[in-house]
């Protein structure tokens, strides 16, 4: 016979078994009491009295046993209760003979005493029906067996299983719906990222991943990082487009600027080749023009090379430079070239900056050269330098005709010449490139008829010797 763990139904059976055992013992005690009553009645009274007492005692005992058995049957409606003798035979209870089911249960249990010593219930078959039996040993050597039908237990378990399956299926369906809803909400930001990436791949660099209230912290961090990357990609793409456009314009302007002196030189050479320059003075004039155009091309090529180096972020030869001295030198050079021009200088004392001296000399030279090119020789010029709030400001101002607002906005563009004037149009572009390479900035203040003032601001970075 196999064994299994105690279930709730087994606990109920054991409770009923204990109650039945107590009732059986009580019924046995009542039977003995009845016999004593019977004997007592016979000894103390007359025969009729004794008979009556015996009858009454027997009736009382019988009624008590009947009541106990009736209650026992009500407690174990789906089981079999039997008292087994020492030899394993079914014993009568309260003068009631064992039923066929009780005898079958007694026959099915081969060793009731061993079963009583085992705390675990055992599964047996009684008349081809499954039962779970427990046993208890009595003081008089008998054994009480209580067998409970497992068909009812199986029915209950089957119903419970069906209920569990139904409830479980419902819960799983509800959980699946909730999971799909939650996943859909959580996936919405990722779907936005996919949509944004697709739009960017199609050329819309302005798209960004929108924010979402349902996004987790990790997804929000990913969104911010992705938008930052997209902004940098867009900026790099726009910068490349501007660079490409500037390069195309630069090449076109450079070709145009170089074509003019080359055309002049080619024309004089053709005249000379055809023998049309017979007059010595004409040949001298042609020679001077060709030299002038060659010098112009040389300066243009040098300026183009300078701009190309500035575009490549050149390595500056930084050292402590006295900017006041450079301003005074530039003013002296201008006085030598144009002695009649009124020049004022505000550069007292040493003002040191950490800079490339040759680059700053080129900045001053181009600013002064711009004044010479676009103003008459009698227009006053002022050169000044000062230290203000941790920066150094260099200013070159004239009282010339000035520029219109739209021309002032383009004065640092390459090959731009306001009003189609003289010059290559690269001088101020070089000024801006050198200043930016030093970490500074250039600003312009001008209006039509009020002159032009260019201010260069440089950081004051000085290394103590």
Secondary structure, 3 states (H helix, E strand, C coil): CCECCCCHHHHHHHHHHHHHHHHHHHHHHHHHHHHHHHHHHHHHCCHHHHHHHHHHHHHHHHHHHHHHHHHHHHHCCCEEEEEECCCCCEECECCECCCHHHHHHHHHCCCHHHHHHCCCCEEEEECCEEEEEEEEECCCCCEEEEEEEHHHHHHHHHHHHHHHHHHHHHHHHHHHHHHHHHHHHHHHHHHHHHHHHHHHHCCCCCCCCCCCCCCCHHHHHHHHHHHHHHHHHHHHHHHHHHHHHHHHHHHHHHHHHHHHHHHHHHHHHHHHHCCCCCCHHHHHHHHHHHHHHHHHHHHHHHHHHHHHHHHCCCCCCEEEEEHHHHHHHHHHHHHHHCCCCCEEEECCCCCEEEEEHHHHHHHHHHHHHHHHHHCCCCCCEEEEEEEECCEEEEEEEECCCCCCHHHHCCCCCCCCCHHHCCCCCCHHHHHHHHHHHCCCEEEEEECCCCCEEEEEEEECCCCCC
